[in-house]
């Protein structure tokens, strides 16, 4: 299935977020505490070992260039933004956006997407390292050894050890190019690698040889290793959520989280989200199996080896675009988009591993433009931090967790 078809068949929507963690009452809207300039988009959030937050985003620059920018929130205050890199070759996409991780040795590793010659959807994953909190950055390297003019993106990245990050991505090296404006036909794959704070790549691993072409991936670290989640693709075009786990240095075979049996001959551009704490893992996802859009969450107490029954969270008309954060213990907060007549709302709901879910609430009105992208969540001590793309650019707000 080509990316053009993915775009035509995508479940679109936007999120503008605000949240609380009480199960029974809607919170007051938090005030925006950080605003990007007009045109800024694709925000993402990362947690530092000392409990600060790092925000990355893209913003337009002169002469059709874009800049990847970064700012830090510590003790409730935001730093002045800095530029990681600026280029006219960014692959800027509403659903496939840069990220950053902070390692225990103090290094920051950022990723972004760069167009390469050969096709409209020919782009590679670039990585760069900073050892001075984003003041300066190393020369970029390519995250994958394949250099074919195909899609390489939808990266999920987490700290692995004190000086190493782990990442998974969708890799189109097996998709045969048929023309300069078409990425061709073939199977999208899910692959894994590591990168050190010195910029050294580890060995690549093939995790799944046939996946959905343009849904976000998710990656989390557990006590026993790593877990990656993604939308799988069977020969019969069943596109359910699957996980693979890295245990004792070996990746397991893919296992579906639930048997949704969503038959869909295209990419819905609607991937899963993961959150972990020790061996407790929460996953949230969207499906429209049997033409019934739904949002689910499920929990695992053993690092993703087994899963509890899915808990449905939506109100009957979800668009998807999920995110999830663990709240401690066996509870999580899930957000998603849902239509309400002619309006698109952001909904939030607290859910527990025992299946108990709080009352869902509308946290904000939204829009359906793809340029609005995918909002992000981050738990920051006793706060939940939200980043989204608004009509004027990116916005960030915080909400205290209720005791």
C-alpha angles and dihedrals in degrees: 000000000000124000088243089061090045089056095048092049097041122127098234132200148121138239131214107177147209128152153177132194101224113113098217112035135055113235128231113263111268119231118251108255100182130035129185123211123272110290095026113135148150099062121188134181134216134183123229123215090250094054102262125129127234119205123199128185144154124247133179119259133185124304096018092304126137131213127212105219135192137196134175130222115206126163090357095303130107124225124227110276120257132196119246094185139336125209147150090226101067114132097224113196132165093226104031110061142163125269141188137207130197117217128210091250089062096255121137119212118194130188132199139161125257127193117235130193117273110065148358090266098038108120140138136212115252126197131195133178131218123193096182104058095273100313093117133011137206123245107280122256130196113254095216132048093223112096100182117135093254139109118292113169150086089104125189116191134182136170111270105182135343094292105017136077125202122214140181126194144170109260124196100191090120092053110098116228112233102176144350093268099040128063090213133225132301139084126315112220136205115229138180136209141154131230127197127219085253090062097253117145122220126216118296122238129199107227101176128005097206123036140151108286105232113013120120119260126219131209132187136175120232133183090264100042136284136331125200125193128194143145110276126209122213125199086256091055095253105157108193129149116270135182135207124194133207107219123171090348096308129102118229125225116270116275126189115239091213137357099247091148093207107183106199124153094208142040115279093199089226114120133180130262129221135197127180141186115180104315094334110106129181123195130188127190147163127234136172098193113162088012091290112122112215141167119217138182130195137179136219125197095190105056095275098309090119133012135212120233116292116260116213112224109171130095098233104278108061125161093193124221092148132190131179139196128184114237097199128278110028101324132102140184117230127191129191143156122261133179120234109186107300092345132085114215136190110235129194132190137177114226133184131209090247089064097256112137129188125230112290116236139193108246101178145348115255142186134231102234112127089220087072089073127185122324118222135216130207130179109223110184106287093355139075114219122206129195124185143152113256131186091275099037138284121344133190127198134171132215125195116237111241116235 
